Amino acid sequence: MTTEKLLVLRGATKRYGGVAALDDVNFDLAPGEVHAIVGENGAGKSTLCKIIAGVILPDAGELLIEGEPTAIANPLEAYNLGISMVFQETSLVPQLTVAQNLVLGRERAVNSIRRLKNEARQLLRSLNFNVNPDALAGSLSAAQRQMVEIARAVYNKSRIVILDEPTATLTPEETEHLFYLMSQLKADGVSLVFISHALEEALEQADRITVLRNGQHVRTDAAGVFDRAALIADMIGTEAPVTEQTRRSSKTRRASAPILKVEGLRYANIVNNMSFSVYPGEVTGIAGLIGSGRSETAKLVAGELRRNFGGGTIQYKGRAVTFRRPAAAVKRGIAYVTEDRKLNGFYETMSVTDNIATGWLARHFGKNLLLRRQEMKALGRRWLEKVQIRMLKDNQKVLRLSGGNQQKVVIAKSLVQAPDLVIFDEPTRGVDVGAIVEIRQMIRDLADSGTGVIVISSYLPEILDLSDRILIARGGTIVAEFDREEASSEKVLHAAIH
């Protein structure tokens, strides 16, 4: 890695409604460097990267590429300068195929469909990404969309690649492969900006780390100078490190009757004879690799997907149920917190309080249609404070929130329904260390209040920390079950893979 700077950003400032999302921040990037940016949600990480990628325009500041002052007005200009950004919530065009998305913006005057498919297939195979180039982007899982975004950056031969939470949707094996790919890109002279809430990833993969807090630059130093405690102290502005919550008491909470009992559940070729029970006052964790049928099972229970005829039974509160749409499940007290908050979790152009209020309406529609708007606003504000959503201004649209605060909106929108069963699908994906603690505490409090809770997570420490009981999904069925006391990372991974 050379000391010459490929990119320099000086005095970057961005304000929304008079409040600084980024305040006079300096940042630089060397050729062949992996530079991690860390900070709590709302610290300005994504804002900084979006300025570099031309997604948003700064209110003040200067950008230099190879020492030359450069103004980037839009993503296409950044793209032509060799800057690609892999977004946390992907930017693929859902109506186009994977192959078409890969070449989007780099199309030839005359395109051969066969050549395009072959190039896409070869690229995806070279990256060990199991994605069909003929599939529509809108049909892909969150993890697969992330893979295509990464592949597109490689295809573009970008000299600067910005990765915003790239491992959030990947399995441990896929994460290791991504890190290998990053090392290969670095060896080829590509510079990488790496945003991650998994601090260990930043410490292990980065050459340098920049810490942001409340839109301001706190510190930039070599990764070897930091440890986890020092990073957290810089991020939150205190010497007292934030530690993850200890695991729940081993006290048995299981009631005599399950709130949910699933038997022989089947769906397409994804869910195959899935059977398990969930008890009130207990956190049931479901672990497994991507493609193991975890999310599809949750969506079947919540009415997001429809079972085929003869596709098993679902008993809720002792009665067989068949929910043909999510609204029916919501009315019965089942809440599903989606893994893809941007696509399915909220109304992005509505305010935070209005989003939360729509959750209440979903459960009580038809009972109180004359509820006044001021009362709805008050309801939204109460939950805004309850889950500690941080905003720059009143009536802020959810689209303008950080990822962690968006996730809190999705959770509040579900919890305002006063559900009896809550399914959390990847509840802390793309969330900072402080918000992770808060969200996990919400989940524990729910179980302590007697609510049945399911947590689906690809992050093993989260499953081990939260769960009273852990189910392992593989090939669309439950293959193992562990009580909290006997579970370990080794046992869970072995059951998920073998």
Helices and strands as residue ranges (DSSP letters): E 7-16, E 19-29, E 34-38, H 45-52, E 60-65, E 68-69, H 75-80, E 83-86, H 98-103, H 113-126, G 137-139, H 142-155, E 160-164, H 172-187, E 191-195, H 199-205, E 208-213, E 216-222, G 223-225, H 228-236, E 260-267, E 271-278, E 283-287, H 294-301, E 313-316, E 319-320, H 326-331, E 334-337, I 341-345, H 352-364, H 373-386, G 398-400, H 403-415, E 421-425, H 433-448, E 452-456, H 460-466, E 469-474, E 477-483, G 484-486, H 489-497
